[in-house]
Amino acid sequence: MSTTTYSFVVSGLAGLSTLIGCLFLFFKNQKKGVLIGSLGFAAGVMLCVSITDLLPSSYGLLRSYYFIFPALLFCAIAFTCGVIFSMLIDKYLPDNTMITDSHGKKLYRVGLISMLAIILHNVPEGIATFMTTNANVSLGLTLAIAIALHNIPEGISISVPIYYATGSKMRAFLYTFISGISEPFGAFLAYLFLSPFINDFIMGLLLAFIAGIMSHISFYELLPTSSSYDKKRLTFICFGIGVLVMFLNHLLFA
């Protein structure tokens, strides 16, 4: 197998690990508990990824171009733009008119916004995984394993709310699949067009922008939706577990 083919395979498997999050659709006996816990867990993962991974990586890339203060300023501006972008999506995203229940409408919006954010997140991840694996197969594999581990709860943040809003496992699977396939799509873009043009400055801005989107989703979509039920303690326990899982992921694959 050539290095290029191997890079595509690694990127594809990392992205499609998002589908493992769909396994939570089959826990039928504790419907409300699974919903509350999975939303809280996904919020913890997304927030931890933003704070401990995306923002530090963004700052590190920008520091290769600028001194401390300009790098921090560019990082903060891109992060704020990500938050504003997510707020605009939330404001102008149309409701699903087929869903009449207010909780169902909210869950559907959470799942859809999560899907859009994770697509934006996965495309540059696919670019990074492809380019890293092409340069160093061992390092690329390590990166892909780390990405796969945090893609699983991202899949939960899409599939679970979509399923409980619509009652359709197929729709939940499809939305999760679309987000997962965006990672090998990023690898494909890198192979065809982007690798000569992507530089540390652009990647730094993009990572901070995505961190802003994911932080907004965690604080204003996933956590409020999870805690709107009558088990707030379960929400925050699962949120803490999500944060802990990501810290362990960083320790193991740093």
C-alpha positions in Angstrom: 0.0 0.0 0.0 1.4 3.4 -1.0 1.8 6.2 1.6 -0.9 8.2 -0.1 -3.4 5.4 0.0 -2.5 4.7 3.6 -3.1 8.3 4.4 -6.5 8.2 2.9 -7.4 5.0 4.8 -6.2 6.5 8.1 -8.2 9.7 7.5 -11.3 7.8 6.5 -11.3 5.5 9.6 -10.7 8.5 11.9 -13.6 10.3 10.4 -16.0 7.4 10.3 -15.4 6.6 13.9 -18.0 9.3 14.4 -20.5 6.6 13.6 -19.7 4.7 16.7 -21.7 7.4 18.5 -24.8 5.9 16.9 -24.5 2.9 19.1 -26.2 5.0 21.9 -29.4 4.9 19.8 -29.9 1.3 20.9 -30.1 2.0 24.6 -33.9 2.0 24.8 -34.6 1.2 28.4 -33.2 4.5 29.8 -34.4 6.9 27.1 -34.2 10.1 29.1 -31.1 9.1 31.0 -29.2 8.3 27.8 -30.3 11.6 26.2 -29.4 13.7 29.2 -26.1 12.0 29.8 -25.0 11.9 26.2 -25.6 15.6 25.7 -23.7 16.5 28.9 -20.9 14.1 27.9 -20.6 15.6 24.4 -20.6 19.1 25.9 -17.7 18.2 28.1 -15.8 16.7 25.2 -16.4 19.7 22.9 -15.5 22.3 25.5 -12.3 20.4 26.5 -11.3 19.9 22.8 -11.7 23.7 22.3 -9.8 24.8 25.4 -7.0 22.2 25.6 -6.5 21.3 21.9 -7.9 23.8 19.4 -7.0 27.1 21.1 -3.4 26.1 22.2 -2.8 24.7 18.7 -4.1 27.9 17.1 -1.9 30.0 19.3 1.1 27.9 18.6 0.6 28.1 14.9 0.1 31.9 15.0 3.2 32.3 17.2 5.3 31.1 14.3 4.3 34.4 12.5 3.8 36.9 15.3 4.9 37.9 18.8 2.8 37.0 21.8 0.3 39.8 21.8 -0.5 39.8 18.1 -0.8 36.0 18.1 -3.2 36.2 21.1 -5.2 39.0 19.4 -5.6 37.0 16.2 -6.6 33.9 18.1 -9.2 35.9 20.2 -10.6 37.6 17.1 -11.0 34.2 15.2 -12.5 32.6 18.4 -15.1 35.5 18.7 -15.9 35.2 15.0 -16.6 31.5 15.5 -19.0 32.3 18.4 -20.8 34.9 16.4 -21.0 32.5 13.4 -22.6 29.8 15.6 -25.0 32.3 17.1 -26.1 33.4 13.6 -26.6 29.7 12.6 -28.7 29.2 15.8 -30.8 32.3 15.0 -31.5 31.8 11.3 -31.6 28.0 11.2 -35.2 27.1 10.2 -37.2 24.8 12.5 -38.3 21.4 11.3 -42.0 21.9 10.7 -42.7 18.2 11.0 -41.8 18.3 14.7 -44.5 19.9 16.9 -43.1 19.2 20.4 -41.0 22.1 21.7 -38.4 19.7 23.2 -38.2 17.9 19.9 -37.7 21.1 18.0 -34.9 22.1 20.4 -33.2 18.7 20.1 -33.4 18.7 16.3 -31.7 22.1 16.2 -29.0 20.9 18.7 -28.3 17.9 16.4 -28.2 20.0 13.2 -26.0 22.7 14.6 -23.7 20.1 16.0 -23.5 18.4 12.6 -22.6 21.7 10.9 -19.9 22.5 13.5 -18.4 19.0 13.4 -18.2 19.2 9.6 -16.3 22.4 9.9 -14.1 20.7 12.5 -13.5 17.5 10.6 -12.5 19.0 7.2 -9.2 20.6 8.6 -8.7 17.5 10.8 -8.8 15.5 7.6 -6.3 17.8 5.9 -4.0 17.6 9.0 -4.2 13.8 9.2 -3.6 13.3 5.5 -0.6 15.7 5.4 0.9 14.3 8.7 0.6 10.7 7.6 2.1 11.5 4.3 5.1 12.9 6.1 5.4 10.4 8.9 3.2 7.3 9.0 3.7 6.5 12.7 2.9 10.1 13.8 -0.1 10.2 11.4 -1.5 7.0 12.9 -1.1 8.3 16.5 -2.9 11.5 15.5 -5.7 9.5 13.8 -6.3 7.4 16.9 -6.6 10.6 19.1 -9.0 12.1 16.6 -11.1 8.9 16.4 -11.5 8.9 20.2 -12.9 12.4 20.3 -15.0 11.8 17.2 -17.1 9.2 19.0 -18.7 11.6 21.5 -19.1 14.1 18.6 -21.1 11.5 16.9 -23.2 11.2 20.0 -23.9 14.9 20.0 -25.5 14.5 16.5 -27.2 11.1 16.5 -28.8 11.1 19.9 -30.7 14.5 19.7 -31.7 13.9 16.1 -33.0 10.4 16.9 -35.0 11.6 20.0 -36.4 14.5 18.0 -37.5 12.6 14.9 -37.7 9.0 16.1 -35.7 7.9 13.0 -32.5 5.9 13.5 -31.9 6.2 9.7 -31.9 10.0 9.8 -29.7 10.1 12.9 -27.3 7.7 11.2 -27.3 9.7 7.9 -26.6 13.0 9.7 -23.7 11.4 11.6 -22.4 9.8 8.5 -22.3 13.1 6.7 -20.3 14.7 9.5 -17.9 11.7 9.6 -17.3 11.6 5.8 -16.2 15.2 5.9 -12.9 14.1 7.4 -11.8 12.0 4.4 -13.3 14.8 2.2 -10.8 17.1 3.8 -8.0 14.6 3.0 -9.2 14.5 -0.6 -9.1 18.3 -0.8 -5.6 18.3 0.6 -4.5 15.8 -2.0 -6.0 17.6 -4.9 -5.8 21.3 -4.2 -5.0 22.7 -0.7 -1.7 21.3 0.4 0.4 23.9 -1.4 -1.8 26.8 0.0 -2.5 25.8 3.6 -0.1 27.5 5.9 0.2 27.9 9.7 -1.5 31.3 9.8 -4.6 30.0 8.0 -4.7 26.8 10.1 -4.3 28.9 13.3 -7.2 31.2 12.5 -9.4 28.2 11.4 -8.7 26.2 14.6 -9.6 29.2 16.8 -12.7 29.9 14.7 -13.8 26.2 15.2 -13.1 26.5 18.9 -15.5 29.4 19.1 -18.2 27.5 17.4 -17.8 24.4 19.6 -17.6 26.4 22.8 -20.9 28.2 21.9 -22.6 24.9 21.1 -21.4 23.4 24.5 -22.5 26.4 26.6 -25.7 27.5 24.7 -27.0 24.3 23.1 -25.8 21.0 24.6 -25.6 21.9 28.3 -28.9 24.0 28.5 -30.8 21.3 26.5 -29.4 18.5 28.8 -30.1 20.4 32.0 -33.7 21.4 30.9 -34.8 18.0 32.0 -35.2 17.1 35.7 -31.8 15.4 36.1 -29.3 18.3 36.3 -26.9 16.2 38.5 -26.6 13.6 35.7 -25.9 16.4 33.2 -22.9 17.7 35.2 -21.6 14.3 36.1 -21.5 13.3 32.4 -20.1 16.7 31.5 -17.2 16.0 34.0 -16.7 12.5 32.6 -16.5 14.0 29.1 -13.8 16.5 30.2 -11.9 13.7 32.0 -12.0 11.4 29.0 -10.5 14.2 26.8 -7.8 14.9 29.4 -6.8 11.2 29.4 -6.8 11.3 25.6 -4.3 14.2 25.7 -2.1 12.4 28.2 -2.1 9.2 26.2 -1.6 10.7 22.8 0.2 13.9 23.4 
